[in-house]
Amino acid sequence: MNTTVTRNPCKLCSPLGASLVFKGIRGTIPLLHGSQGCATYIRRYFISHFREPVDIASSNFVETTSIFGGAKNLCEALENINEQYRPEIIGVATTCLSETIGDDVPLFLNNFLKKKGSETFPDIIFVSTPSYSGTHMDGFHSAVKSIVEYYSHLCESADSSFFGDRSEKSVAVFPNFVSPADIRHLKEIILDFGMKPVFVPDYSQTLDGVSWNKYEKIPEGGTSRENLMSLREASFLLELGNSLTGMDSAGKFLESKFGSKNYGLGLPIGIDLTDDFFNSLKIISGRKIPEKYIAQRGRLVDAYCDAHKYLFGKKAVVFGEEDMVVSIAQFLCEIGVIPVLCASGAKGSEMRKALQQLSQKYKNEIVIRTKADFVGIEEEAEILKPDFLIGNSKGYTLSRKLGIPLVRVGFPIHDRFGASRILHLCYKGTQELFDRIVNAIVAKKQSESEAGYTYM
Ligand code: SF4
């Protein structure tokens, strides 16, 4: 269907992705250059998903700023943040408004630091995030790259090293937009292979922390400045997400600058993709896969067999972030479910390629929609008649309309509790996801049956 407008897009705004990355860097305050509403919207999304307090500053555009430019506002915002938070880093991202009027933010920052003296001020990292030309994932990947580039310049003259000798098998991990629980799980796995990981970003603690006795303006945790300066020492780089193969990514940048080998892998969901992930770790570390993960894999295979009768031939609609969509679609094919419609708001050229290959491999008809919106997804879903949906909370309206379950994954999840602790990745995360899918199908059958079966 051809439309010229987007109605309820299947994506979120670019500075949201950048702000999430900044929340995963120790001592950092994100600052959005634009109007207050953008910061409020992003804070609201983070707070209702992660259930943590989230501070995001704004340079607070008003009518006159939109006409005469935002240099003065930006400088005032930087001063205020420095005074009130004393951060180590300020992460500046643009909004649609400041991009549209053409504010030259790098120039503003340069002038500001010249005047103030860069030694007396926190590090300021800038990322351009025009939301009208990208998704939250574009903002996310751009912010990761800006941070890595910024510290790669600084670290050339520094002598601090987290990793130490390259022979220690250190690995810099770019985990993509996954849950705090996923980041913790990936860390555990890499440590079990005897390697030292640095995650960029790492919001496993800042956005899923412990209770406090008093309010912390900047929560504990996140990738430290020292570790960012030591990325040049990483023996290997691990970049998760199929879409990064077609991008000028942080991993590729570090590989070309410092010579560490970059492993680009799909998000490890399902057995095939998780096997790829573990086999890469085996090669990188030179160690065997630890027994506990072999046991997790074994239990997952057993569960696939046990639940085959509930799932075989079922149809699903998958939507959300493109890398998550590709990996979940592959996992669904593996368990005998047909991902009849895969949709993302992203431009998604890598997603399209990967799903076309999947469609050929499993001989499944998959309708692929990039730059998708929820009105289009609904129209397709009404024709395709899926048994369930898998994606974020924005799909609830559709699930209610079609009377089918929504298995919640990704972001945002603001109509359920515990989104930070949803595990999606590796054998353990796949097991949890698999059990949730099977139970969603079984629960629907049970609730529709007049007999009131207690055995299903
Ligand atoms: S105006 Fe642009 S930057 Fe602001 S919230 Fe909307 S999409 Fe995001």
Residues whose N, C-alpha, C, O or C-beta is under 5 A from the ligand:
A	BS01	SF4	C13 C38 Y41 T95 C96 S131
